[in-house]
Structures are given as structure tokens and as C-alpha cells.
Amino acid sequence: MVLTAATTTRERILEATLEVLTRTGTRGLSLSDVAATAGVSRPTLYRWFSSKEALLEAFGIYEQQKYDAGIAGAVAGLDGEARLDAILRFIVAFQHTYSLRRVVDVEPEHVVYQMNRVMPIMRERLLPNFPGPDGVIVANVVTRIALSHALIPDDDPELFYAELRHASGLGQKHPSTPRRRHRSARPTPQETV
């Protein structure tokens, strides 16, 4: 958890929620664990969040606000293709560190639930950046690619970025290094049949 002097008690609790979620998932989340991780007393936590459900709801909103603030910062002063490219770069960076990635192994059902909740929000927020008759389709495809990378993490952010650029119509920008996955240079006998 990265905390600064300006971090509020509420933010410390919400950041601690992420830490606990990555260990226990939502079912194992205990407010006592969150309070201890945040370095606050249980009564302090209860002043901010009256129940586990209230904490989880606030956590989802907090994560969405962090994403929205990141996008806003990434596109400040940009327009056109530069703006869209900045959005795609931000999505790659955000997904690489996004909390949902860390919860996938602990509680995949929760991740799928959150993805279903976030998909229409993300698509609607991306839509204004994809004008034209296919804008809805492009925003949907970019959203699905981004969420698939959250569910099934990849170790090559440049390939992820190239996928997003291609889907958004910005043109081919290939990853800086070619990548092979689980294949040798020569086809196996089964591949040649």
C-alpha cells in the first residue's frame, strides 16, 4: 500500500481493503483484518463503513474513481489520435497493476462479477473517444480486450497495447520484440498433419 502524508483515513482503509482482498477474497474479508492492515482501530473503520457490504461497495466506487482520475490525467491537453493513444497506454498500465488481477487466483467468481459490473461503465466512458458509425463496436471490443487481460494476465504489455491500437483503428504498431508462446521454431509432427 503506497501512502502519502495526504492520504486520508478513508483512503487508507480502502487501500487496506485491496490488500486483504488479495489474500482472502470477499468471502474471507474481515473488517478486523482491514482495520489492522490500515493501521486504524475497528471503531474508526466502523465510523467510515458500517458493514462489510458498505466497505465493498465503497471500494468498488473508489477503484472506479482511481481509474477515471488516471484517464483524465493521461488525456489532459490532448485531442485526436494523441488522446486516444494516451487512453490506450493508460489502460495497459492500469491493467498491469490493477487490483482485480491480484484477486483472480483468490476468488475468480468475484472478479467475473466485477467485470460484468464494470463492462458497461467502461464502454460508455470510452465511447466518446471512438466517433463514427462503428464507435460502439470499437468501444466494446477495446473494453473486452482490456477486461480479458485483467482476467487472464499477460506478461507482454507492448502486445496488449498493439492489440488495443489495432482494435481501435489506430493502425499497426507492433510490439518492440517478437514473441513466441509455448512453441518451438519448428512445427511438431502433430502440427504438420
C-alpha positions as semicolon CSV with decimal commas, in nm:
position;residue;x (nm);y (nm);z (nm)
1;M;0,000;0,000;0,000
2;V;0,151;0,332;-0,112
3;L;0,051;0,603;0,134
4;T;0,141;0,969;0,140
5;A;0,101;1,233;0,407
6;A;-0,213;1,350;0,224
7;T;-0,376;1,005;0,235
8;T;-0,697;1,022;0,432
9;T;-0,812;0,765;0,685
10;R;-1,086;0,662;0,444
11;E;-0,832;0,610;0,163
12;R;-0,606;0,409;0,396
13;I;-0,899;0,183;0,478
14;L;-0,990;0,140;0,111
15;E;-0,628;0,067;0,013
16;A;-0,609;-0,184;0,300
17;T;-0,926;-0,346;0,165
18;L;-0,739;-0,425;-0,155
19;E;-0,453;-0,583;0,040
20;V;-0,690;-0,802;0,240
21;L;-0,898;-0,893;-0,068
22;T;-0,588;-1,021;-0,246
23;R;-0,527;-1,259;0,043
24;T;-0,878;-1,366;0,136
25;G;-1,124;-1,271;-0,137
26;T;-1,460;-1,119;-0,047
27;R;-1,586;-1,422;0,144
28;G;-1,289;-1,421;0,379
29;L;-1,272;-1,044;0,414
30;S;-1,288;-0,941;0,777
31;L;-1,327;-0,584;0,893
32;S;-1,080;-0,656;1,173
33;D;-0,816;-0,757;0,915
34;V;-0,886;-0,443;0,713
35;A;-0,859;-0,222;1,022
36;A;-0,529;-0,385;1,124
37;T;-0,386;-0,355;0,772
38;A;-0,492;0,013;0,755
39;G;-0,346;0,082;1,099
40;V;-0,676;0,203;1,241
41;S;-0,898;0,078;1,520
42;R;-1,217;-0,114;1,449
43;P;-1,433;0,172;1,583
44;T;-1,257;0,407;1,338
45;L;-1,327;0,170;1,050
46;Y;-1,693;0,142;1,157
47;R;-1,724;0,522;1,159
48;W;-1,647;0,515;0,788
49;F;-1,808;0,185;0,688
50;S;-2,093;0,032;0,886
51;S;-2,065;-0,315;0,733
52;K;-1,860;-0,538;0,508
53;E;-2,111;-0,474;0,228
54;A;-2,078;-0,095;0,268
55;L;-1,698;-0,127;0,260
56;L;-1,702;-0,342;-0,055
57;E;-1,943;-0,104;-0,229
58;A;-1,724;0,194;-0,139
59;F;-1,415;0,002;-0,252
60;G;-1,568;-0,059;-0,598
61;I;-1,651;0,311;-0,632
62;Y;-1,302;0,408;-0,510
63;E;-1,136;0,184;-0,769
64;Q;-1,356;0,332;-1,043
65;Q;-1,265;0,685;-0,931
66;K;-0,894;0,600;-0,942
67;Y;-0,939;0,470;-1,298
68;D;-1,136;0,779;-1,403
69;A;-0,879;1,014;-1,248
70;G;-0,598;0,827;-1,422
71;I;-0,768;0,855;-1,761
72;A;-0,835;1,226;-1,704
73;G;-0,469;1,284;-1,617
74;A;-0,347;1,083;-1,915
75;V;-0,551;1,282;-2,169
76;A;-0,516;1,630;-2,021
77;G;-0,440;1,874;-2,303
78;L;-0,457;1,608;-2,576
79;D;-0,701;1,556;-2,859
80;G;-0,749;1,337;-3,162
81;E;-0,522;1,039;-3,210
82;A;-0,283;1,152;-2,935
83;R;-0,571;1,149;-2,686
84;L;-0,686;0,804;-2,792
85;D;-0,330;0,671;-2,782
86;A;-0,287;0,810;-2,428
87;I;-0,608;0,633;-2,321
88;L;-0,485;0,302;-2,461
89;R;-0,146;0,342;-2,293
90;F;-0,320;0,421;-1,964
91;I;-0,542;0,112;-1,994
92;V;-0,233;-0,107;-2,043
93;A;-0,053;0,046;-1,745
94;F;-0,363;0,034;-1,525
95;Q;-0,442;-0,328;-1,611
96;H;-0,083;-0,424;-1,538
97;T;-0,123;-0,306;-1,178
98;Y;-0,498;-0,332;-1,137
99;S;-0,632;-0,487;-0,820
100;L;-0,861;-0,730;-0,998
101;R;-0,556;-0,907;-1,139
102;R;-0,444;-0,990;-0,787
103;V;-0,784;-1,125;-0,683
104;V;-0,830;-1,361;-0,981
105;D;-0,648;-1,650;-0,815
106;V;-0,818;-1,598;-0,478
107;E;-1,179;-1,551;-0,584
108;P;-1,247;-1,575;-0,960
109;E;-1,626;-1,553;-0,913
110;H;-1,591;-1,207;-0,759
111;V;-1,370;-1,094;-1,045
112;V;-1,624;-1,210;-1,304
113;Y;-1,899;-1,033;-1,108
114;Q;-1,695;-0,710;-1,102
115;M;-1,615;-0,739;-1,472
116;N;-1,986;-0,767;-1,553
117;R;-2,050;-0,460;-1,339
118;V;-1,766;-0,256;-1,489
119;M;-1,802;-0,350;-1,857
120;P;-2,093;-0,116;-1,944
121;I;-1,937;0,167;-1,740
122;M;-1,600;0,132;-1,912
123;R;-1,761;0,102;-2,257
124;E;-1,973;0,415;-2,202
125;R;-1,673;0,615;-2,083
126;L;-1,463;0,506;-2,382
127;L;-1,738;0,561;-2,639
128;P;-1,687;0,939;-2,687
129;N;-1,330;0,864;-2,798
130;F;-1,446;0,646;-3,087
131;P;-1,654;0,863;-3,322
132;G;-1,816;0,731;-3,633
133;P;-2,067;0,463;-3,720
134;D;-1,860;0,183;-3,563
135;G;-1,780;0,371;-3,241
136;V;-1,999;0,149;-3,023
137;I;-1,843;-0,166;-3,167
138;V;-1,489;-0,034;-3,128
139;A;-1,551;0,080;-2,768
140;N;-1,699;-0,263;-2,691
141;V;-1,406;-0,453;-2,844
142;V;-1,146;-0,237;-2,667
143;T;-1,334;-0,287;-2,338
144;R;-1,348;-0,664;-2,384
145;I;-0,979;-0,686;-2,472
146;A;-0,889;-0,482;-2,164
147;L;-1,108;-0,693;-1,936
148;S;-0,976;-1,018;-2,082
149;H;-0,625;-0,902;-1,991
150;A;-0,747;-0,835;-1,637
151;L;-0,889;-1,186;-1,610
152;I;-0,607;-1,368;-1,786
153;P;-0,294;-1,162;-1,722
154;D;-0,028;-1,141;-1,991
155;D;0,336;-1,060;-1,938
156;D;0,376;-0,853;-2,253
157;P;0,230;-0,503;-2,216
158;E;0,350;-0,398;-2,563
159;L;0,150;-0,677;-2,726
160;F;-0,155;-0,574;-2,521
161;Y;-0,103;-0,215;-2,638
162;A;-0,071;-0,332;-3,001
163;E;-0,398;-0,527;-2,967
164;L;-0,578;-0,218;-2,836
165;R;-0,436;0,003;-3,112
166;H;-0,540;-0,246;-3,377
167;A;-0,891;-0,282;-3,236
168;S;-0,932;0,096;-3,211
169;G;-0,822;0,153;-3,569
170;L;-0,504;0,345;-3,488
171;G;-0,306;0,117;-3,710
172;Q;-0,040;-0,140;-3,664
173;K;0,216;-0,065;-3,403
174;H;0,387;-0,392;-3,340
175;P;0,545;-0,487;-3,009
176;S;0,911;-0,395;-2,994
177;T;1,020;-0,758;-2,974
178;P;0,866;-1,058;-3,146
179;R;0,714;-1,305;-2,909
180;R;0,659;-1,676;-2,926
181;R;0,441;-1,858;-2,687
182;H;0,489;-2,220;-2,597
183;R;0,604;-2,315;-2,946
184;S;0,935;-2,406;-3,090
185;A;1,060;-2,260;-3,417
186;R;0,987;-2,585;-3,598
187;P;0,641;-2,735;-3,613
188;T;0,587;-3,056;-3,423
189;P;0,477;-3,366;-3,618
190;Q;0,119;-3,308;-3,495
191;E;0,122;-2,953;-3,635
192;T;0,227;-3,064;-3,983
193;V;-0,051;-3,320;-4,015
